[in-house]
C-alpha cells in the first residue's frame, strides 16, 4: 500500500499557495536576516535556493515530457516577463549562466559564443538593476542579477498563477512529485541501485 504524502494538494490553487508559502517562510526568512549593507552576503547560496523553485513552477505550468531547463526557459520568457520586463530576451542565458552554473558547479561561469562572451554580476545594488546588461568591453557583456528582485518576482508569478484556470493539471503534476515509484520510472543504474538498497531495508 502506497503512503499518502502530507504535502498532497486538493486543487491547482493550493499547489501554488503551498509553493509560495514555503518559499516565503524559508527563503524569505533567510533574506530578512541578511544585511545587504554590511555584508558579506551569501549571494550564490541565495540564487541556488531560488532557481529550483522557479524551475519547479516551470514544470508545473509547462511540463510536456520536456527537459526541466526548457520549462524554466518557458516560464522566464512568459510568466516572469509579465511581472518584470527583461526576462524574455535572455531566458536561455539566465538558465545556463545562473541556474546551471550554481546548481551543477561551484563557480559561476562565463558563456562564450562566436566572438561574444556573457559574464555575471550578483550584488545588492538597487533592484532596478536586476537583469540590466552592460558592455564590459567590445565582446564581453555582463548581466546583473539581484536576489531580492528575483525573490519578489517568484512570489508575483505564484500570485498570478493562482488566478488562472488549470483544469486540475497543476494539482495532478504537483501530487505526482510526492511519490517516486521506482517500478514505473525508466531504469538506469541509480534506480536499479536504489531498488536493490530498498530490498535490503
N, C-alpha and C positions, 0 to 999 in steps of 0.2 A: 504493500500500500504506500502510495506516494504521500509525503508530508505536505501539509498546507503551509506555505510561506507566509509569515505575518505581514510582509510588505505587499501582498496581493491587493490590487485595487478593484473597485467595482464600477468605475466609469473612466472615460477618457480624461475628464477634468481632474479627477483625483490623481491620475498619474502625473500630470503637470504640477499639481499642487504639492504632491509629495517631493518631487524633484526640487521645486523652488524652495520649499520649506526647509528641507535638509541642507540644501546649498547655502541658504542664508544662515542657518544655525551653525554650520560647520565652517564654511569659508568666510562668511560674514563675521563670525566670532574672531577668526584669525586676523582679518583685515582691521577690525576695530582695535586690536591690540598692537598693531604695527605703527610705529612712529615714523611716518614718511618724511618728517622734517629732519630728525636727528640721525636716522639710520643706525647701523646698516640694515637695509631692507631685504628680506628673502624673496626678491623678485622672481627668480626662476622657480622656486618652490610654489609661489602663488600661481604662476601660469601653469605649472604641472598639475595643480589641483583643479584648474578651471577648464582646460581643453577637453578632458574626458567627459565632463558634464555637457559641454557644447556638442561633442560628438555623439553622446547618448541621445540628446534631443534630436540630432540629425537622423539617428537610427529610428527613433520613434516616428518621425514625420515622413521620412523618405525611403525607408527600408524596402528594397525590392530585390533582395539577394545580391546586392552590390557591396563593394568594399566600404568599410566604415569611413575611410578617408574621403570617398566620393560623397557619402551622406553628409559629412562635415562641410565639404565644399558647397553642397547644395544649400544647407541651412545658412551658411555665411553669406552666400550670394542673395538669398531671398529674405529669410526672417531677420537676420542680423542687419542686413542692408536697410530693411524697413524701419528699424529702430535707431540706426545711426548710419547715415550715408558714408561710404568709404570701404565697406567690406567687399562688395561685389567685384570690383575691378582687380582685387588682389586675393581672392578667396583661396586659390590653389597655392599661392606663395605663402600665405599665412599658415596653411595646413602643413606645408613642408618645412617652413622656416621655424615656426614656433612649436606647433603640436608635435611634429615628427621628431625634431631635434631633442626636445625636452622629454618626450615620452620614451624614446629609444636610445638616447645618448646622454652623456653627462654635460656636454658643451653645446651651446647654440652654434650653428654653422653658418657659412656663407653659401648662398646659391649662385651658381655660375651657369650662364647660357650664352653661347656665342661670345660676344665682346662685352657683355654686361654682367655685373655682379650685384646681388642684393644682400645687404647686411641688416643688422638689427640694432635697436636701441630700446632698452627697457628702463623706465625711470618713473619717478614720482612727480614729474612735471605736470603742469595743468592738464586736466583730462581732455581739453580741446585739442591737445597734440596727438591724441590717440589716432593711429593709422596714417599720420602725416608722413609724406615721403620727401626726403631731401637728398640732393645730389652731393655726395661727399667728394666726388671727383667726376671726371667726364664719363667714367664707366662704372662707378660704384654708387648705388642708391641705398639709402637707409630707410627702413620702415620702423617708425616708432610705435611702441606698444605700451599701453598704460593698464596695469592690472585692475585698478579701481574702475576704469571705464568699461573694461570687459566684464567685470563682475556685474555692474549695473545693467549692461546690455543683456546678459544671460537672464537676469530677473525679468526684464522687459519682454524678452522673447517668450518666456514661460507665460507671462501675463497675457500676451496676445494670443498664444496658442489655446489658452483656456476659453477664449471667446469663439473659437472656430468649431465647426461640426466635423467629427472624425468617424462617425458611424461605428464606434466600438473598436476600430482598428488599432488605435493607440493603446487602449486598455489590453487588448489581446497581445500585442507585442510586448508591452511592459510586463505583463504577467508571465510571459514565456521566459523572460530574463530570470525569473525567480527560481527556476528549476532547470538544471542542466542534466538531461538524460543521456548518459553515455551509450545507451543502446540504440539511440536514433541519430546521433551525430556521425559525421563522416569519420572513419577510423584513421588515425595517424598514430605515430609512435607514442605521443604523450597520452592520448586517450587509451591506448592499449595498456600502457604502464599504469595509469590510474585505475583501470578496471582490475588489473592484477593486484594492485595495492588494496583496493576495496575488498576484494575477495578474501584477503588475509586479515581484515579487521575483525 
